[in-house]
């Protein structure tokens, strides 16, 4: 059963940085549109960064200029570099295809931005 595995979350002070990574161990996803999603207080998972094939990245306005999504095809991973973090960036982060495939959801990784 394919399921994405996210890692890299943690507690960071405002203004700090984190790098999230995601893999399913399958190279098939290297050519698929992928996205990072953030869970809202209402338990919805909204995409915040997406990467297409060929490589083109899109971001929601709230993270534009601070977050960077990328692929490492050698490692079959999708990464999210997060800089200048703000308290409102806190939440559980997931990766999935874009649009998402229900059976691929993993456990996510928690990001907490707090002083």
N, C-alpha and C positions, 0 to 999 in steps of 0.2 A: 504494500500500500504506500503510495507516494504521499508524503507530507512535508511541508517546509519546516525547517528548523532555524529559528532566529536566535541570535546571540549578540552580546555587546552592550546591553542596557546596564543601567546602574543609577547611582545617585551622583549628581553633579551640581556645582554651584551655578547660579546665573552667570552667563558669559562664557561658560565652559564649553567643552566639545566632547562628543562621543562618536564612535563609528560602529554602526550596526552591520551585521552580516547575516545572510540568509542563504541556505542551500537546501536542495532536495536530493543532491547527489546524482542528478540526472542532467546530462548535457543537453537534453531536448529543450530545456527551458532557456538555454543560451540564445535561442532564436525567437523566443516568444516575448510579446509585450509583458512586462512585469511592473509591479508597483509596490510601494510601501504604503501601508495603511495605519491609521491611528484610531484607536477605539475612543469614542466619545463618552461622556458621562451617561448618555442615553443608550450605551452599548451598541452603537452603530459603528461600523468600521468604514472610515472615509479615507479615500486615497489622498496622499499628500505629495507623492513624487512618483512619476512613472517613467519608464524607459522603453522605447520602441525598438523595432528592428526594421531598417538599419537604425543605428544609435541616434536617438533624439530624446531629450529629457524634457519633461514638463513638470511644473510644480504649482501647488496652490499658492496664492498670494502671500499667505502668512509665513511661508518658509522660503520664499524665493530670495535668492542672494545669500542664504545662510546654509541651506542643505544642498548636498550634491549626491545624486544617485549614479551608480556606475555598475558595470559588470566586470567580473574577472572570469573569463571563459576557461582559463586554465584550471581554476578551482571550482568552476560551476557555481559561483556565488553572485549574489546581487548585494551591493553594499550601499549604505546610506551614511555619508559623512555629515554630521550635524555640528555646526559652529554657532557661536553667539547664542547659546541656548537660553530660553526664557521660561519662566514658571509655567506659562500656558502651553509649552511644548510637552509637559508631563503627560504620561499616558502609556498604554500598552501598545507596542508597535508590532505589526505583522507584515509579512510579505506574501504575495500571491500573484497569480497571473492578473492581467488587466484586460477585460473585466475579471473579477475573481471567480475561481472555481471552488465551489463549496467544500468538496472533499479534500482539498489541498491545505485548508487552514491548519496551521500549527499552533503552538502554545503562546507564541509571541514572546516579546522581551520588554520588561518594564523600564521605562525611563522616568526618573524623578528629578526635576530641576528645582532645587530649593537651597536657601542659605541656612 
